[in-house]
Amino acid sequence: MGRARAFGIFAAGTLLVASIHSAGLAQDSGLYGKPMDPNSSFIRVLDATASSAIIAGASIEHFSDGVSPYVNVKPGEVEMSLGAKTATVTAEPGKYYTYAALADGQTKLYTDAVKDDPSKAQVYLYNLSDLKAVDLVVPAAKATALKAVAQGDAQSVSLRAPLSLSFAIQEGGKTVAETGKVDLKRRSGFTIVLSGSAGKYRVIALENYLNQ
């Protein structure tokens, strides 16, 4: 998509903020348009340095860029293991969770909000770096999609789809990391994660998915 077209789309207001969640995470395209099972919960892990985890006794391996798929679990006490870190979380029926490793070595459990909009894609930014606050910017449109995502927090924005966009992560107007082109699809969710510390930062962007 050209710069002029992208700017026109944003100027016309097709960038719509549906919600900003301090604890918001991921929708999954495989879940869109399907009835939510009231007797199931879904959990995933997020750690930029990991490629495997154990969730409710199931070994999840070889997932992409530290973002695991969602795993369908029974509601109640769920044991998780991410490297040397272990935790027991209480999962409620019909809800979605992400267990994330933060830059300071701590972990955080996010309760995720899944949305189902037939004309939009949901994009989530997770600031797991040591930066106090960052913005999610669309350079081609000269637009800021999300502002001041605090360290250890996540925010989300609904974008008109389909669109193919690149994103920049900025601190105080200065770009610290950039994604490649992200092909946004309708009724789907996309995860952008900023990690790293001391001036060395890494960003990943991928579509959310369900463990099969």
C-alpha positions, 0 to 999 in steps of 0.5 A: 500500500502506498503512503498516500493511500495509507494516509488517506485511509487513516485520515478518513478515520478507518483507524478505529480504537475499539478499546485500550486494555491495560491487561488486554491481550490477544484475539485468535483468528481461529476463535472468531465467529465461533461460539465460545465454549463456556466450559473451557479456558485458554492460556498461552505464554509469552517470552521472547527468549523461549521456544517451549513451555508446559501448560496444564501438563502439556508440553508446547514446543517450537512456537514462533518468536516466544509467543505460544499458541493458546492452549485449551484447558479446564477451568480452575487451578492450572499449573504452568512452567516457562523455563525455570519459572513456574506458576499456578493460575486460576482460570475462569470458564470462557476466558483467555489468559497470557502468562508473560515474562517481563524485562526485570525477570518477573512474570505477569498474567494478563486477562485477554479480551477477544473481540469479533468484528467482521470488518476489523483486525485487533492489534496488540502491543506488549511492552516487555522491555525496560522502557517506561512507555512507548508508542505504536506508530504507523510511519506510512500514515504518519499516525499514532495507533497507541500511545504511552503503553507502559512498561509491563502493560499491553494496549490494543487497537482495532484497525480496518482490514484488510490492510498491509502495514508496517509499525514502529515502536517509539519512545519520546518520538524516537524509533527504537524498533520496527516491524516488517509488513503485517498483513492485517486480516478481518476478524483476526488478532495480531501480537506485537511484542517489544522486548530487550533492555539497555538500548538493545531492543527487539520487536516481533509481530505475528498472528495469534493462533490456537494450539491444534 
